[in-house]
Amino acid sequence: MELTQPYPELNKDVVGYMINSPLHKDNQLKIRALQEKLEDTFGNLIWSLPTESLHITLMDWIAPLVDYGQDKDGLFHGLFGTYNQALSETLQSVNSIRVDFSEVHVSKGGVYLTGTDQGQFDYIRTNFLEKIELTLGTKRPPSIIHTTIARFTSSTDLKPVQEFIAGQSIQLDQLVDEFVLVRETKIPMLKREIITV
């Protein structure tokens, strides 16, 4: 029997810097409706991300859960110029991105949506990594476009959640017209600030 996996990092104080795109208000409301169905069905097993924390991660620059052996803010300031230039150059050839979220998935770690675009997310991630060598320990950008909407609070049989999710559908049209640089201080995006340059 496969079990749900509690989310040990919930509310953990961290320092991390990442590039993401917040979800639009109308899409937040659609996701909230699905979160409420999960909560109504599974009760306290489900921890839903607050709507204002919902986002699409493009990539981490300084990973919140990695110990780099040095001050993360200092590390960020040392690499910011190079990273920012590489991302800016990459984004010059990318217009606004339309992401179609149409699939709901469940893993032992939580519930998430996946979406598709016209290849822009992959292009940005690949092109950036051609210009930059990530700091040792920083995970490579995800290979999918996704937004996590819920986590689990305890360990129990995953199958009922899988069966429930198999009966759900969602359709979100997300126009990604900006990426923001975020300094996260409480996981998952419960405390954060947008860094403006």
Phi, psi and omega per residue, in radians:
M1 nan 2.223 3.080
E2 -1.467 2.412 -3.045
L3 -1.969 2.645 2.969
T4 -1.167 2.671 -3.095
Q5 -2.030 2.075 3.100
P6 -1.026 2.702 -3.064
Y7 -1.706 1.626 -3.002
P8 -1.206 -0.379 -3.082
E9 -1.502 -0.058 -3.109
L10 -0.947 2.245 3.130
N11 1.208 0.184 -3.139
K12 -1.251 2.359 3.064
D13 -1.356 2.253 -3.061
V14 -2.507 3.081 2.845
V15 -2.332 2.173 3.100
G16 -2.639 2.628 3.101
Y17 -2.155 2.241 -3.119
M18 -2.581 2.838 3.090
I19 -1.869 2.163 3.081
N20 -2.536 3.122 3.127
S21 -2.286 2.094 3.118
P22 -1.192 2.673 3.082
L23 -1.461 2.539 3.125
H24 -1.161 2.730 -3.054
K25 -0.993 -0.749 -3.107
D26 -1.132 -0.612 3.095
N27 -1.285 -0.589 3.049
Q28 -1.032 -0.728 -3.122
L29 -1.173 -0.656 3.096
K30 -1.144 -0.714 3.109
I31 -1.168 -0.673 3.124
R32 -1.045 -0.650 3.115
A33 -1.085 -0.707 3.101
L34 -1.214 -0.693 3.090
Q35 -1.032 -0.715 -3.139
E36 -1.126 -0.653 3.071
K37 -1.092 -0.744 3.107
L38 -1.085 -0.787 -3.124
E39 -1.130 -0.720 3.136
D40 -1.123 -0.603 -3.075
T41 -1.458 -0.695 -2.995
F42 -2.028 -0.002 3.030
G43 1.051 -2.321 -3.029
N44 -1.246 -0.111 3.056
L45 -1.117 -0.502 -3.029
I46 -1.695 2.247 2.931
W47 -2.006 2.024 -3.092
S48 -1.613 2.395 3.029
L49 -1.138 2.368 3.038
P50 -1.001 2.540 -3.058
T51 -1.013 -0.641 -3.112
E52 -1.257 -0.208 3.108
S53 -1.625 -0.180 -3.114
L54 -1.143 2.365 -3.060
H55 -2.815 2.885 2.962
I56 -1.893 2.112 3.102
T57 -1.408 2.225 2.981
L58 -1.465 -0.894 3.140
M59 -2.988 2.738 2.962
D60 -1.548 2.483 2.939
W61 -1.773 -0.826 3.012
I62 -2.205 1.940 -3.005
A63 -1.258 2.354 -3.059
P64 -1.152 -0.474 -3.057
L65 -1.814 0.178 -3.141
V66 -1.779 2.350 3.021
D67 -1.627 1.928 -3.100
Y68 -1.567 -0.016 -3.131
G69 1.298 0.252 3.101
Q70 -2.737 2.939 -3.129
D71 -1.104 2.205 -3.059
K72 -1.228 -0.621 3.109
D73 -1.135 -0.708 3.084
G74 -1.138 -0.717 3.102
L75 -1.062 -0.786 3.136
F76 -1.048 -0.808 -3.106
H77 -1.114 -0.519 3.122
G78 -1.266 -0.537 -3.099
L79 -1.795 -0.170 -3.011
F80 -0.966 -0.840 -3.070
G81 -0.990 -0.825 -3.125
T82 -1.180 -0.794 -3.130
Y83 -1.124 -0.773 -3.103
N84 -1.111 -0.724 3.119
Q85 -1.109 -0.757 -3.131
A86 -1.098 -0.762 -3.139
L87 -1.191 -0.716 3.134
S88 -1.064 -0.754 3.111
E89 -1.097 -0.721 -3.135
T90 -1.125 -0.750 -3.067
L91 -1.274 -0.269 -3.135
Q92 -1.045 -0.527 -3.096
S93 -1.742 0.235 -3.135
V94 -2.059 2.144 3.040
N95 -1.513 -3.013 3.139
S96 -1.013 2.582 -3.020
I97 -1.989 2.284 3.059
R98 -1.828 2.084 3.130
V99 -1.886 2.250 3.108
D100 -1.811 1.867 3.059
F101 -1.589 2.039 -3.093
S102 -2.410 0.081 -3.116
E103 -2.244 2.381 3.068
V104 -1.919 2.320 -3.105
H105 -2.228 2.736 3.006
V106 -2.304 2.354 3.022
S107 -2.148 3.097 3.135
K108 -1.135 -0.312 -3.125
G109 -1.650 -0.250 -3.122
G110 2.819 -2.934 -3.112
V111 -2.056 2.354 -3.096
Y112 -2.574 2.770 3.072
L113 -1.856 2.546 3.010
T114 -2.081 2.615 -3.108
G115 -2.357 2.964 3.110
T116 -2.234 2.624 3.039
D117 -2.262 -2.752 3.118
Q118 -1.783 0.447 3.096
G119 1.724 0.010 -3.047
Q120 -1.181 -0.736 -3.139
F121 -1.037 -0.799 3.127
D122 -1.095 -0.724 3.124
Y123 -1.067 -0.822 -3.104
I124 -1.076 -0.844 -3.119
R125 -1.084 -0.811 -3.105
T126 -1.145 -0.797 -3.106
N127 -1.120 -0.709 3.110
F128 -1.067 -0.778 -3.102
L129 -1.224 -0.336 3.032
E130 -1.278 -0.417 -3.114
K131 -1.680 -0.439 -2.958
I132 -2.234 2.451 2.953
E133 -1.775 2.030 -3.104
L134 -1.084 2.584 3.081
T135 -1.035 2.406 -3.109
L136 -0.904 2.222 -3.136
G137 1.833 -0.389 3.141
T138 -1.335 2.224 -3.122
K139 -1.216 2.607 3.067
R140 -1.173 2.717 3.124
P141 -1.018 2.647 3.106
P142 -1.091 2.720 3.137
S143 -1.621 -0.083 3.141
I144 -2.084 2.908 2.992
I145 -1.789 2.057 -3.057
H146 -2.624 2.821 2.988
T147 -2.416 2.171 3.111
T148 -1.395 2.318 -3.080
I149 -1.995 -0.327 -3.124
A150 -2.730 2.651 3.049
R151 -2.178 2.969 3.136
F152 -1.818 2.578 -3.094
T153 -1.793 -0.213 -3.119
S154 -2.652 3.055 -3.100
S155 -1.785 2.110 3.127
T156 -2.694 3.106 -3.105
D157 -1.068 2.205 -3.107
L158 -1.348 -0.415 -2.981
K159 -0.991 -0.788 3.132
P160 -1.042 -0.608 3.113
V161 -1.209 -0.730 3.101
Q162 -1.055 -0.753 -3.134
E163 -1.154 -0.672 3.107
F164 -1.121 -0.832 -3.107
I165 -1.113 -0.602 3.130
A166 -1.057 -0.420 3.140
G167 -1.653 0.090 -3.113
Q168 -1.828 2.618 3.042
S169 -2.379 2.678 3.115
I170 -2.595 2.620 3.113
Q171 -2.454 1.889 3.113
L172 -2.121 2.352 3.046
D173 -1.940 1.863 -3.046
Q174 -1.920 2.040 3.032
L175 -1.541 1.969 3.121
V176 -1.567 1.702 -3.107
D177 -1.872 0.044 3.055
E178 -2.770 2.601 2.912
F179 -1.994 2.491 -3.135
V180 -2.106 2.566 3.037
L181 -1.612 2.107 -3.013
V182 -2.051 2.384 2.947
R183 -1.798 1.889 -3.100
E184 -1.596 2.361 3.137
T185 -2.200 -0.129 3.002
K186 -2.553 2.183 -3.073
I187 -1.417 2.467 -0.096
P188 -1.741 1.813 3.137
M189 1.052 0.486 3.134
L190 -1.369 -0.550 2.987
K191 -2.298 2.236 -3.095
R192 -2.831 2.806 3.014
E193 -2.380 2.514 3.081
I194 -1.500 2.208 3.136
I195 -1.546 2.101 3.098
T196 -1.823 2.482 -3.095
V197 -2.218 nan nan
